[in-house]
Amino acid sequence: MHSQRRLIIILLAGLGLLVLPLILQGFGNAWVRIADMALLFVLLSLGLNIVVGYAGLLDLGYVAFFAIGAYMFGLMASPHLSDTFPLFASWFPNGLHTPLWLVIPLAALLAGVLGVLLGAPTLRLRGDYLAIVTLGFGEIIRVFLNNLDHPVNITNGPKGIGQIDSIKFFGFDLAKKLRIGEFEVSSVTLYYYLFLVLVLVSVLICHRLEHSRIGRAWMAIREDEVAAKAMGIHTRNLKLLAFGMGATFGGVSGAMFAAFQGFISPESFSLMESVMVVAMVVLGGLGHLPGVILGAVLLAALPEVLRYLAGPLQDLSGGRLDAAILRQLLIAVAMISIMLLRPRGLWPSPEHGQASSDRSAK
């Protein structure tokens, strides 16, 4: 009976996710864009949950992998390299247009390698010290992206990279509308379905990791690293694996962000983005997949939804309050209220032994 109920809930949730963008586009494409960005942040949060939620390694520089994936796709799918380097233009006279099947593995591989390189010198650090080092790494990447326009123009500096190709596969361009009879599916809706597939695949990977020997070893390290090492767990390799696995999700998400936006600049990868992703994981529930997804959706969509609320509140104050400041104030009040009422997160993982006792009671 319980399994049938669970299957019905999953089917209804899946149907709702498929129909959601079609309903939202009736109210305007801006609402579908909010859903698209929420899915990208879900992908980011799932990756950070591996590092913070499973392995217990506080990473405040996670946005660096998001930036690395975005700039990799921006350089491989825009005329920037051909315009800057004559030799590159002779090799690719029509520009470099990287297909989707190559973008995702390359973004995951590049970010994963850099994640391992970040983790290697930080293995002996814990807690606040690890957070400070990873924060510095994130800022170093942003500063590099901002300054690598001289003497050789690689990233175009603060001006950013534009004219980035949209996602194309099997001759189908997601930047173009799809017409089915009299019904028209917008470009942002098509991107929604691509992002949804990536999120579902990522959820499956994270679920399998959580219940694998590697996932249980990560959780043992999170609870007590000394005890885990005494039990024979190779903590060094598993920490590096956590950094690498988490970074791959950030790289893929960054590549999708670049294709979706069509333009990237270092301003999109500030420290506040890292803090926001950490807040999503903590607010939803550390180490619990449904909670992480819920926290990511709420914190990604809430600022955009509050744009429509801040305006009327500004009018009520006679224009004395700035709408942007008021929106940030509302977000802060909402987050503080939630953390006071739900200190373990909106949807925390069950207490130790609670799940087994519940099953035995049933």
MONOR-V647345 format. One line per field, one symbol per residue. phi: phi as a letter, one per 20 degrees, with the letter a starting at -180 (. if undefined). psi: psi as a letter, one per 40 degrees, with the letter a starting at -180 (. if undefined). A space follows every 50 residues. Layout:
phi->???
psi->???
//
This chain:
phi->.fffffffffffffffffegffffffepffffffffffffffffffffff fefeemdfdddffffffffffffffecbfffffedgfffffcfenecfff fefffffffffffffffffgedfeeblfffffffffffffffffffdedb fdeddmlffmddlffefcblmddffdfdddmeeddffffffgffffffff ffffffffffeefffffgfffffaffffffenfeffffffffffffffff fffffffffffmbcbgffceffffffffffffffqgmdggffffffffff eggfffgfefffffffemnfdfffffffffffffffffffecfeofcfff fgnfffffffff
psi->ddddddddddddddddddddddddedeieddddddddddddddddddddd ddddefhhhefdeddddddddddddefiedddddhddddddgdeihghid edddddddddddddddddddeedeiibdddddddddddddddddddefeh ehgdeeaeeihafhiihhifehheeiihhgbehhhidddddddddddddd ddddddddddeidddddddddddhddddddeehgdddddddddddddddd dddddddddddehiiddefiddddddddddddddhhehdddddddddddd dddddededdddddddefedhhdddddddddddddddddddgdeidgiii ihedddddddd.
//
